[in-house]
Amino acid sequence: MSTATATLSRSEMAALAPAGRGLFSIEGMWCPSCAAATERVIARVPGVTRARVSFATGSALVDWDPDQVDLSGLLRAVERLGYAIGPPRAPEETVAAIDEEINRLGLRLAVAAFFGMWVMVLAIMRYLEPAALGHTPVGHTLSIIAMGLVTPVVGFSAAPFFVAGWRTLRAGIPGMDALVSIGVIGAGVLSVIELAQGGAHVYADTMVMLIVLLSIGRMVEMRTVRRAATAIGALEREVPERAFPVAGDGPVDAGEVAVGTHIQVPAGARVPLDGELSEGATRVDASLLTGESTPVSIAPGGAVHAGTINLDAPVTVRVTAAVGDRQIDRILGRMVEMQGNRSEITRLADGLARVLVPGALALAAAVAVMGTALGLGPEASLLRALSVVVIACPCALSVAVPVTFLSFAERAMGRGVLFRSPATMEQAGQLHDLLIDKTGTLTRGEPAVIEAVTAEGVAESELRALAAEAEAGIDHPVARALQDPAQGPEHGIHRRREGRGVIMTRPDGSEVRVGSRRWLHEAGVEVPVLATPSSQAASGATRIHVTRDGDWLGCFALGDPLRPAAATTVESLQARGFRLRMVTGDSAAPARRVAAAVGLAEDAVEAGCRPEEKADHVLAAQARAPTAFIGDGINDSVAMAAADVGVAIDGASHAATSSAGLVVARGGLPALADALGLARSARRRMRQNLALAVVYNGAAIPLAVAGVIPPSAAALAMLASSLSVMANAARRRKRSTLRPDQDSTRAP
């Protein structure tokens, strides 16, 4: 990424030492291997007890012993590696920097594709007419043109790979960038030697293919990084930046408001700071933090949190937590900490690359020395050594995971499911525990009429029409449940919204009230005691009553109905061997009712969980088996980031969708069940492709050492191995129901 614009000085680093922990931005990282190299360098600094560097968020979370650490040494170590360390950046700054890098990468990829296209045309001509275009003047000329065309690809498009490869080599943990760089350089050296001898067997096509494929993979990674930064920014944007102190003349920045200050929060506004109600009473929409759409009543002295919405009346709040100490800030901190998990197969591929790089170099050096000693001559020995490097180049290894991902991701998109990255798909293929939110995930997430009860002589249609007329044009969860979408506010009708209901005065002078039993009772309206509800869903529902001129006309039971096919999908997932638990911010009683309705046991319910507690449940489950968290709200974002796979169901909030690695765009829970089966097949295919790549290297390198495979044949063999991996990735599977005994990766 771009060079840092704000770095920490040594004096600033020294001032941080007593804290024992710090979150820093690391700028200049280009790949996951860069993050791994930076993490190792930071961990080596004396006094550092733990370091976690995330390529996804461009950040480093570092713990240290204040009595032993020299943070200026940490600064020097990161700078020597070629990166810049600075204070945490705002999400919008991170997104802007990532967008710049994506644009630069897009330009590099376009250059590689344009020139590479012509290189491949020349290569195809040479392969189809080896006799006519072999060691001939025409063939030699075409090879020179091919090397000229590949020059901008190597010099411009591949430049970041060379830089990242060198940095990771210096850190002692070379990854795919280092190995691809060595392969490109080796192929280039072999090509130049071949041209100098008047030959025509150059490897420009191999060089182009490596660079283009690695660039495509890097583009996918960069977009994953952008998603992580966007998720954090979406959560921050839900909290107002301005506050209205009671003693002030106007709004001020929320960060300037001190603890103990009294601020005003108008009706319909979001609360900017954590505090307690000092004047007034209201109801708040706390769905940002709890995910529950049912409003919560707050009396004087009650706690309110930044990001909740004041629904009913203006109130005064005494601030108890400044910016940085709010509950929403703790959630943001956990999101940064949790982002950037990497998959088992991705780590395996990088691990293989780290073994191949020093192994290939050492073997090539030994071949050159031994060949010279055995009388092959310096030139022949060098050619054989370079053949070893070329054939060790991880072309098949580098494409094993990306091409499988692209093949299966296309199939998933046709079914309404988006996998964000190869790591997400691979991790989804080994899931065992599924932690699932209630509101908006198992249920629809919005209050809806479950049951209507009418007085004698009143038709249900009349009751619904009156309630819809009274609530028309009002933006409130209860109002939306009663409104008729085709009906707008009529002229001549006066509506007044109070704390727990609505009063509508019609042109004929009649007064219609829609609200809670207690509110109507305080207004002198008698509401009859109703019999037991006719359904289990209505037993825990909120009842909204309708009166006209003091006469009770009936009531509606409002609840949160289940999503279509929720119960059958839960049953299907459990039959496939998945272990499901509900983790919700709602209270225990409604959570258990929904659990019973979908077939979950009572002991499989965790209720009343704050966002960070949801993440803790995810981490506890991960200690046993690979875990996913399935949700739809902003309050689920931390748990999604903590999980091996975060899943956003259709209709999810922007922050939840941004945090998720797997997004169900349509089809709901049944589409998710289908996607998990697809991911298991993809994971098996990824492992098969890695095995093919390893077998190729294991079999071909000894032949190259023995001189059996010349450089030209090595290039063809490398191309053949890549094509075999691509063909295996594109192979279609039979669509069938996944049974637990079919999945060898499932945890016991």
N, C-alpha and C positions, 0 to 999 in steps of 0.2 A: 504494500500500500504506500501511499504518499508519505513523504518525510514529515515528521512531527513539526507542528508549528508552536507547540507549547511543551517545554521540557522542564523537569525539576532540577533545580540547582543542588549542589552538594550541601549547602547550608539548609535548604528545605528538606532534603533527605535526612540530614542529621536531626532536624527538629521533629521528624516523624518517629524516630527510633523508640521513644518511650511507649508508643501506642501498642507495639507488639503485633500489629496487623495492619496491612494497607492494601487498597485496591488501586492499581495503576493502569494506565493505558499503555499498550505497546504498539508503536507505529512502525510500519515497514514490513510487517510479516506478510508473506505471499502465499503460504501453504500450511497445512497441518504439520508438516515436518519442521517448518520454521518455528511453530509454537512449541513443538517438542524440544527443539534445540535450545530455545530461549528458556524453557522450563528447567532443562538440565543445567544450564549456565547459572541461573538464579539459585537453584538448589545447592550448587557447589560453594556459594558465598558463605564464609564462616558466620555462624550465628543464625542462619536461615533454617527453620525447622520444617517448613513445608511450602511448596510453591505449586500453584496451579495456573497454567497459562492456557487461555482459551482462544483458539484461532477464530471461533464463531463470533466472539464479542470483542476481539482485539484487546483483551485485558489480562492482567495478572493479579491473582489474589495471593498475597505472600504473608506467611506467619514467621515471626522471628523471636529470638530471645533478646530482650532489650539490653541485657548486661553483656552480651557477647557480640552483637551484630555491629557491622560497619556498613551502613546503608550506602555510603559513598562508594564502597567497593562494589555493591550491587549495581549502582549507576554505571560505573566504569565497565563492569562485565557485560552489561547489555549493550553499551555503546561500542565496545570492541567487536561485538558480534555483528554490528552494523545496523542496529535498531535504535529507536528513541523511546525513552520511558518518560511518561508525564502523568499529570493528574487525570482522574477519570474524565472522559469527555461526555458531553450531553449527547443523548441518542440521535438528535437531528444532525449533529456534527459528524457522528460516526457514520450515519446513513449517507451523508453528502460525500464523505471520503470514500466510502465503498462504491458509491455510484461513479465517482471519478475513475476508480480503479477498474470497474466493470467496463466503462467506456474505453479505457486504454486497452484492456484485454480484448474487447470486441474488435478494436482496430488491429491489434496484433493477429488475432484469429483470422480476420478478413484478409490480411496480407498473406498469411500462411496458406489460406485456402486458395487465393487467386494464383499465386506463383506455384503452389503445390499441384494445382490442377494441371498445369502445363508440364510440370515435372513428371506426373503420373502418365500423361499422354506419351511422352518420350520413352518412359520406362516400358509401357505396354508395347510400343513399337519394337523395342529392343528384345523383349521377351518373345514376341510373336515371330520375329525374323532374326533369330540369333546368327544364322549363317551370313545373311546379307549385311547385318549391322554389328557384327562382332568386331574382330580386330581388323577393321577397314578404315580408310580415311573418313568415310561418311559416318560410321559408327563413332569414331573418335571425336568428330566435330559435334555430333548430337550429344555426346557425353559432356563435352565442354559447355555446350549451351545449357544442359541440365544442371550442371554445377553452378553456372552463372545464375540460373533462375532460383536455385536453392539458397544463394547467398543472402538475400534479404530475409528469407525465412529464418535462417540461422542467426544472422546478425541483429535482426530487429525482433521478430516474433519470439525467439527462444531466449532472448537476453535475460528476462527475469528468472528462467529456470537455471541458467548458468550461475547467476548471483546466489539464488537460494541453495543450489547444490554446493557451491563453495562454502557458504556459511554453515550448512549442516555438516559438511565434512570437517570444518574447523572445530565444531562442537563435539565431534565424535559420534554423531548419530545420523549418518547419511540416509536419506529416504529416496523416494522415487525421482525427485528432481536431480539428485546427484547421479543416480544410475542412468537415467535418460541422458543427462548431459555428457557423461562418459561415453555412452553408446553413440551419441551424435558426433562427438569429437572423434571417436575411433573410426566411425564410418567415413567421416570427412577426411581423416588422414589417409585411410586406405584408398579413398577415391583419388586424392591428389597424387599419391604414389603411382596408382594405376595409370593416370593420365600422363604423368611424367615419363612412364615407360612406353607410352604410345598405345596403351590398351583402351578398352571402352567399357569395362565392367566397373561402373561407379554405383554408389549407394545413395544417390540423392533421394530416391523414392522412399527408402527406409528412414532417412533423416526427416523428411517431410511428414511421413505417417506418424512417427513418434511425437513430433512437435504438435501436430494438429490434434491427435488424440489426447495428449496431456493438456492442451489448451482447453479442449471441450470439457474435460474433467474439472479443470480449474474454474471454468465459468460456472459449472454447477455448484462447486464449493463456495464461490463468491456470492452466488444468489442465496445460498443457505446462510451465509454470514449476514447478508442484508436482512433476511427474515428475522434473525435473532435480534438485531439492532432495532428493527421496526417494532417488534413485540414490546420491547422495553419502552420505546417512544410512545406507542399507543397507550400504554398504561399511564405514563406521565401526563399525557394530554387529557386524561379524564379528570385531572385535579386542577382547579382554578389557580392561576398565577397571581390573582389579585384578591385582597381582603379589604373589608370596610370596618375600620376601628370605630367604636362608638364615639370616642373623643376626637376623631379626626374630621377633616373637611371633605375627604374623598377617598377613593381607593388607593391602596399602597401595595407594593410588591409583598406577596405572602412571606417571602424569605426575610423581610424586615420586621415582621411582627414577633414580639417577644412573648414568652410564657407569662400568663397572668393578664394579658391584654383582653379587653372585651370587644368582640367583633359582632357586627350585624350580618345575619344571613337571610335574605329575602325569600319569600315563598317561591318555589320553583327553581331555586338556585342550588348549585353544588356547594358543599361545605369545603372551605379551603384548608382548614387546619383542624387537628384533633382538639377536642375540648369537652366541656360539660355545659349543659343548658343552664343559664342563669336567669333568663326571663322568657316566659312563653312556654307553650306546649305544642307539639306537632307530631306528625308522623314522617318518617324518612324512608326513602328507598335505599336500602343497603345492599342492593344486588352486586355492586362493584366489589364488595368485600366478602359477602356471604353467598351470592348467587341466587338468593331467594327473592322472588318478585313481590311477595306479600309485604306491604308496608309495616314498619315497626313503630309503635307509639313510644315517644320520648317525653317524659315529664321533667320539670325543673330538677336539676341535679343529675340527670341522666347523661351518659356519655354519648358523644357523637364523633364521627371520624371523617377525616378528609376523604372526599370522593363520594360520600353519600349525598342524596338529594333531599332537600327540605321540601316536602310536598304540600303542606297545608297552610302554614301561617308564618309571618316574620318572627324570628327569634333572636335572642342575644346569647352568644356563646363565649365562655371564658376559656381562653386558649391554655391547654395543658401540655402541648408538645409542639415545638417549633419545626420548621422545615428541616429535614434530616433525621428527625426523631419520630416522625409520624408512623403510624402503622403502614401506610402506603409506601413509605420510604424503605421500611424493612422488607416489604414484599419485593420492591425493585432490587434491593441488594441481594436477596435470595435468587432472583431471576438471573442476575449477572453471574452469580456463583455457580448456578446450576447449568447454564447454557454450555454447549460445546462438547457433549459426549461423543465419543467415536466408537464405531462398531468393532466387533471382534474380528471380522474378516478384513476391514480396512487396516486395523492394527497388524493383522497377520501379513497382509501384503507389504506394508511398510517394513515389518520385521524381516521378511524375506529379502527385501531390497537392501536392508542394512547388512545382511550377511553376504549378499551377492557382490556389493561394491568392493569391500576389502578383499573378498575371496577372488573375484575376477582380476583385480589389479595385481594381487600377489601371484596368482597363477600365470597371468600374462608375463610378468617380470621373470618368473622362474622359467617359462617356456623360452623367452628370449635369451636368457643366460645359458640354459642347457642346450638350446639349439646351436648357439655359437660354439659352445664347448665341444659339441659332437660333430662339428665341422660343416654345419648347414650354411654358414656364412651369415654376416650381420643382416643383409637385406632379407634373406629367406626367413631368418629367425624372427625379425621384426614383423614380417607379414603374418607369420603364424601366430605371434603374440597378439597382433591386432585382430586377427580372426577370432581369437578367444574372447577379446573384449566385445567385438560385434555380436558374436553368437550368444554372449552372456547378457546382452542388452535386453531389458525386460519388456519387450514389446507386448508379448502375450500376457505377461504379468500385469502390465499397466492397464490393459484393456479388459482384463478378466471380469472385474467388478463393474466398470462403467457400462460396457455394452450389454451386460445382463440387466442392469438397472434400466437402461433405455428401452430394452425390449419389453420388460414386464411393466414398466411405468406406462407405456403406451396402452397396454391392455387394461391396466387399472383405470386410466383416464376415460376409456370407453365405457366404463361401468360407474363413472361419477366419483372416482376416488383419486386423490393426488398424493403421491409420495414425493416429499421434498428433496430427498437425497438418497444415494445408494446406502448410506449408513442407516437411514431410517428403514428402508426396505429390508435390509439384512437383519436389523434388530427386531422388526415386526415378525420376521420369520421364525424367531425363537422364543416368542412370548409365552408365558404361562399364566401369570397373574394379571388380571384386568381390574383396575380400580376405576369405578365409574361414578360420576356425579349424578345427582337426582334431577334437580330442576333444569329443564331445557335439554336434558340428555335422555333420561328414561321417560321424562314427562315433557309436555309441550313448552313449559317455561313461561306461560302467560295465564293469568286467571281466566277461566271460562265458566259458563253456566253449566252446572252438572244437573241441577234439579230446580224445578219451579213449583211453588205451592201457592194456590190462589184462594181468596175468600169465596164464600158461596155467592154464586151469581156473577163472578168475574171470570172472563175467558183468559186463558194464558196468553193469547195473541194480544189482547188489550193490555195486559200487564207488561208484556215485553215492549209494546209500542210506547207506553207512558215512560218506562225507564229509559228507553233509547232517546226519546224526545228530551228528557231532563238532562241526560248526560251528553247530548250532542255538542261537539266542539270542545270538550274538556279533555285535556291530556293528563290522564291518571290511569294506573293499572286497572282499578275497579271500573272506571268509566269506559275504558276500551273493551272490557268484557261485556258491557251492557249496550254499547252503541250499535247502531245499524250502519254499516259502511256506506249504504246508499242514501242515508239521511243526514243532511247538514243542519246547522242552526237556522231556525226560522225567525223571520222578523216579527216583532211585536211580543216576543216571549222574553221574559227577564229571568236570568239564572244567577244564583248566588252560591258559590262554593264555600262551605264552612269546613271545619276541621274533620268531621266524620260523615258528611253528607252534602247533598245538593238540594236547594230550594228553587223550584220553578214556578213562576207566576204566569198563567196563561192569559190571553186577551179577554176571556170571559170572566176573569177574576178568580178562578179556581187556583188553589195552591197544591202543588204536588211535591212531596218530599221523598227523596231516595237516600237511604243511609242506614247506619247501624241501629240496632234495637236500643242501645243506651242513649244515643243521641236523640232518637225520637221520644223516648221516655222523658228525657229532660225537657223536651218541648211540649210535654203534656199529652202525647199521643199514646194511646193504649195499644200494645202489641201482644197478641195472644201467645201463650206458650204452646209451641208446636210439638207434635208427636215425634217419635223416633224416626230418623231419616230412612227412606226406603232403600238406600244403597250404602255399602261400606265406604265408597268414595265420598258421599255426602256427609258422613258422620263427622269428619274433621274439617268440613268446609266452612268458609266465612259466609254468614247470612246477611244479605242486603235486603232491607224491607222497603216497600213502596206504599205511601199513603196519599189520599186526596181529600183535602179539606178536613183533616183529622180522622178520616176513616181508613182503617187498614185494608189494603187491597190484596196483599200477598207478599211473597219474598222469593229471592233467588239464592240458591246455594252455589257459591263460587269456589272452585277448586282448580287444581292443575292436573288435567287428564293425561293419561299415558300417551306416549307416542305410538303410532301404528306399529304393530308387530313387535313391540318391546318385549312382551312376555315370551313369545315364540322364539325370538332371537336369543334371549337370555338362556332359554332351555336348550337351544341348539349349540350355543357356545359352551355351556357346561357339558353337554354330551360329547363335544370334541376334545374335552380334557382341560379346558381353560378354567381357572379358579377365579370367580368373580366376587368382588366386594363393593358395596356402596359406600362412598366417602362424600359426605354432604355437609354444607353449612346450615342446613335446616335442622329444626328440633327433632327429638327422637320419635315422637308420636307420628307425625306425617311421614317421616322417613321409613318407619317400620310398616306403615300401611302400604306405601308404594313397593317396598321390598316384598311383602306378602303377595301383592298383586302380580309381580313379575316372576315370582318363584325363588326369591333369595331367602335364605334362612335368617332368623333374627340376629344370630351372632355374626352375620356377615355385613352388619351395618355399623358404620362409624358416623355419628351425627354431631351437629354443633361444632364443626371443625372450621377454624379460621384458615385463610390461604396457606400460611406457613405450616399449620398443622397437617393440612392435606399433603404438603410436600414431605413432612416427616413420615406419614404413613406410607408414602411411595418409597422412601429410602429404606424403611423397615421391610417392606415387601421385596425390595431388590436384594436384600441380604439373603433371601431364600431362592429367588428365581427371577428371570427377566420379567420386567413389569411395564405395563402401559397405564396411562391415566387418560380417561375419556371424559371430556367436558365441553362446555360451550361458553362459559362466562369469563370475564376478566379475572375473577377470583380464582379461577382454575389455572391461570397462566404459570404460577410458580410450580405447581404440581406437574404440569405438562413439561416444563423445562427440566424438572428433576427426574422424570421418568425416562426409561430407555426409549420409549416412544410416546410422544404426546399426540393425542387424537382429538381433533376438533370436529364435532358433529355438525351437520348442515343447520344453518341458522345461528351459528356461533358468532360471538362478538369479534370485532376486528382484532383486538389484542389476543384473544384466544386463538384465532385462526393464524395469526402471525407467530405465536409461540409453538404451534403444533408442527410436528414433522409429517403427520398424516392427516389430510383434510378430506372429510366426506362431504362432497359438494351436493350430492343428491342421493336419495335412496335410503337415508337414515341408517339405523342399526343393522338391517339386513345387508346393506352394501358394505358396512364395516366387516361383518362376519365373512363375506365373500373375499374382501381384500386381505384379511389375515390368512386365509387359505392360499391366496395367490402369493403372498409374501413368503410363505413356507416353501413353496415351489421355487421361488426366485432364489432363496438362500441356498437350497440344495444345488441349484444351477451355478451359483457363484462359486461354491466350494468345488464343484466339478471342474469349472474353468481354471481355478487356481491350481488344481491337481494336474490338469493338462499342461499348464505353463511350467510347473515344477518338473514334471516328467520330461518335457522338452529340454529344459536346461540341463537336467541331470544326465540325459542321454547324449546330447549334442556336444557339450563342453569337452568330455573326454575324447570324442572323435576329432574335435578341432585341435586339441593338444597333440594328438597323434599325427596330425597333418592329413587325415583322411578327408576332412571337409575343407575345401579351399574357400577363400573369402567370398567368392561369387555364390557358391552353393550355400554358404552360411547365411547370406542375405536372403536367398530363396527359402531356406528352411525356416528362418525367422518369420518371413511373410506367411508361410504355410501354417505355422503354429498360431499366428494371430487370426488367420482366416478360420481355422478349426474352432478357436474360441468363439469367434463371432457366429459361426454356424450353430454351435451348441446353444448359444444364448438365444438365438432366434427360433430355436425349435419349439414348436407349440406343444403344450401339455394337454392331456385329456382333462376336461372339466368334470370333476367328480366331487362327491361329498368327502371331506377330510375326516378320517377317524383317528382317535388317539393313537392306535397302534401303528398308524402310517407315519407317525412323526417321531423320528429317532432323536430329535433334539429336545423333545419335551422333558421338562424337569420331572423327577419322580414325585 
